């Protein structure tokens, strides 16, 4: 897997999270001041979290751009996209990444997953700020998710932020070498 970084950003390989498949990778991308921007994670085990209807929260797709990726597919998937979505809790929690999985039925979800379903023997992968975002409780740490008071603020971030423009270009540049 290769991708292009903004000129001053740094990519660093770090140990993958517990529970990943053998051979998994995790590469963190940060700005020069150390601000975390995204992580590329491979070897994620497939998951299908139960989402009872009363736990679902409204979500909004703020930005969605098609991206060409090989090795993307599997059951119940859509063509891969670079997305920025916000889920409603006590605030709007936004997250960006690449996905080929629909957020949830009828604009409702328990969590929004920034994952691409991969081959069963290699697992899923994620390239974004979080593997998944959900509506956080007021006493929870939300970073690196973005928190907004309104959907208009979230849309302004996606439309006007240099950081988001740089992240989107970086995510769009991902190439998978089989």
Secondary structure as a PSIPRED ss2 file (coil, helix, strand):
# PSIPRED VFORMAT (PSIPRED V4.0)

   1 X C   1.000  0.000  0.000
   2 X E   0.000  0.000  1.000
   3 X C   1.000  0.000  0.000
   4 X C   1.000  0.000  0.000
   5 X C   1.000  0.000  0.000
   6 X C   1.000  0.000  0.000
   7 X C   1.000  0.000  0.000
   8 X C   1.000  0.000  0.000
   9 X C   1.000  0.000  0.000
  10 X E   0.000  0.000  1.000
  11 X E   0.000  0.000  1.000
  12 X E   0.000  0.000  1.000
  13 X E   0.000  0.000  1.000
  14 X C   1.000  0.000  0.000
  15 X C   1.000  0.000  0.000
  16 X C   1.000  0.000  0.000
  17 X C   1.000  0.000  0.000
  18 X C   1.000  0.000  0.000
  19 X C   1.000  0.000  0.000
  20 X C   1.000  0.000  0.000
  21 X C   1.000  0.000  0.000
  22 X C   1.000  0.000  0.000
  23 X C   1.000  0.000  0.000
  24 X C   1.000  0.000  0.000
  25 X C   1.000  0.000  0.000
  26 X E   0.000  0.000  1.000
  27 X E   0.000  0.000  1.000
  28 X E   0.000  0.000  1.000
  29 X E   0.000  0.000  1.000
  30 X E   0.000  0.000  1.000
  31 X C   1.000  0.000  0.000
  32 X C   1.000  0.000  0.000
  33 X C   1.000  0.000  0.000
  34 X C   1.000  0.000  0.000
  35 X C   1.000  0.000  0.000
  36 X E   0.000  0.000  1.000
  37 X E   0.000  0.000  1.000
  38 X E   0.000  0.000  1.000
  39 X E   0.000  0.000  1.000
  40 X E   0.000  0.000  1.000
  41 X E   0.000  0.000  1.000
  42 X E   0.000  0.000  1.000
  43 X E   0.000  0.000  1.000
  44 X E   0.000  0.000  1.000
  45 X C   1.000  0.000  0.000
  46 X C   1.000  0.000  0.000
  47 X C   1.000  0.000  0.000
  48 X C   1.000  0.000  0.000
  49 X C   1.000  0.000  0.000
  50 X C   1.000  0.000  0.000
  51 X C   1.000  0.000  0.000
  52 X C   1.000  0.000  0.000
  53 X H   0.000  1.000  0.000
  54 X H   0.000  1.000  0.000
  55 X H   0.000  1.000  0.000
  56 X C   1.000  0.000  0.000
  57 X E   0.000  0.000  1.000
  58 X E   0.000  0.000  1.000
  59 X E   0.000  0.000  1.000
  60 X E   0.000  0.000  1.000
  61 X E   0.000  0.000  1.000
  62 X E   0.000  0.000  1.000
  63 X E   0.000  0.000  1.000
  64 X E   0.000  0.000  1.000
  65 X E   0.000  0.000  1.000
  66 X E   0.000  0.000  1.000
  67 X C   1.000  0.000  0.000
  68 X C   1.000  0.000  0.000
  69 X C   1.000  0.000  0.000
  70 X C   1.000  0.000  0.000
  71 X C   1.000  0.000  0.000
  72 X C   1.000  0.000  0.000
  73 X C   1.000  0.000  0.000
  74 X C   1.000  0.000  0.000
  75 X C   1.000  0.000  0.000
  76 X C   1.000  0.000  0.000
  77 X C   1.000  0.000  0.000
  78 X C   1.000  0.000  0.000
  79 X C   1.000  0.000  0.000
  80 X C   1.000  0.000  0.000
  81 X E   0.000  0.000  1.000
  82 X E   0.000  0.000  1.000
  83 X E   0.000  0.000  1.000
  84 X E   0.000  0.000  1.000
  85 X E   0.000  0.000  1.000
  86 X E   0.000  0.000  1.000
  87 X E   0.000  0.000  1.000
  88 X E   0.000  0.000  1.000
  89 X C   1.000  0.000  0.000
  90 X C   1.000  0.000  0.000
  91 X C   1.000  0.000  0.000
  92 X E   0.000  0.000  1.000
  93 X E   0.000  0.000  1.000
  94 X E   0.000  0.000  1.000
  95 X E   0.000  0.000  1.000
  96 X E   0.000  0.000  1.000
  97 X E   0.000  0.000  1.000
  98 X E   0.000  0.000  1.000
  99 X E   0.000  0.000  1.000
 100 X C   1.000  0.000  0.000
 101 X C   1.000  0.000  0.000
 102 X C   1.000  0.000  0.000
 103 X C   1.000  0.000  0.000
 104 X C   1.000  0.000  0.000
 105 X H   0.000  1.000  0.000
 106 X H   0.000  1.000  0.000
 107 X H   0.000  1.000  0.000
 108 X E   0.000  0.000  1.000
 109 X E   0.000  0.000  1.000
 110 X C   1.000  0.000  0.000
 111 X E   0.000  0.000  1.000
 112 X E   0.000  0.000  1.000
 113 X E   0.000  0.000  1.000
 114 X C   1.000  0.000  0.000
 115 X C   1.000  0.000  0.000
 116 X E   0.000  0.000  1.000
 117 X C   1.000  0.000  0.000
 118 X C   1.000  0.000  0.000
 119 X C   1.000  0.000  0.000
 120 X C   1.000  0.000  0.000
 121 X C   1.000  0.000  0.000
 122 X C   1.000  0.000  0.000
 123 X C   1.000  0.000  0.000
 124 X E   0.000  0.000  1.000
 125 X E   0.000  0.000  1.000
 126 X E   0.000  0.000  1.000
 127 X E   0.000  0.000  1.000
 128 X E   0.000  0.000  1.000
 129 X C   1.000  0.000  0.000
 130 X C   1.000  0.000  0.000
 131 X C   1.000  0.000  0.000
 132 X E   0.000  0.000  1.000
 133 X E   0.000  0.000  1.000
 134 X E   0.000  0.000  1.000
 135 X C   1.000  0.000  0.000
 136 X C   1.000  0.000  0.000
 137 X C   1.000  0.000  0.000
 138 X C   1.000  0.000  0.000
 139 X C   1.000  0.000  0.000
 140 X C   1.000  0.000  0.000
 141 X C   1.000  0.000  0.000
 142 X C   1.000  0.000  0.000
 143 X C   1.000  0.000  0.000
 144 X C   1.000  0.000  0.000
 145 X C   1.000  0.000  0.000
 146 X E   0.000  0.000  1.000
 147 X E   0.000  0.000  1.000
 148 X E   0.000  0.000  1.000
 149 X C   1.000  0.000  0.000
 150 X C   1.000  0.000  0.000
 151 X H   0.000  1.000  0.000
 152 X H   0.000  1.000  0.000
 153 X H   0.000  1.000  0.000
 154 X H   0.000  1.000  0.000
 155 X H   0.000  1.000  0.000
 156 X H   0.000  1.000  0.000
 157 X H   0.000  1.000  0.000
 158 X H   0.000  1.000  0.000
 159 X H   0.000  1.000  0.000
 160 X H   0.000  1.000  0.000
 161 X C   1.000  0.000  0.000
 162 X H   0.000  1.000  0.000
 163 X H   0.000  1.000  0.000
 164 X H   0.000  1.000  0.000
 165 X H   0.000  1.000  0.000
 166 X H   0.000  1.000  0.000
 167 X H   0.000  1.000  0.000
 168 X H   0.000  1.000  0.000
 169 X H   0.000  1.000  0.000
 170 X H   0.000  1.000  0.000
 171 X H   0.000  1.000  0.000
 172 X H   0.000  1.000  0.000
 173 X C   1.000  0.000  0.000
 174 X C   1.000  0.000  0.000
 175 X E   0.000  0.000  1.000
 176 X C   1.000  0.000  0.000
 177 X C   1.000  0.000  0.000
 178 X C   1.000  0.000  0.000
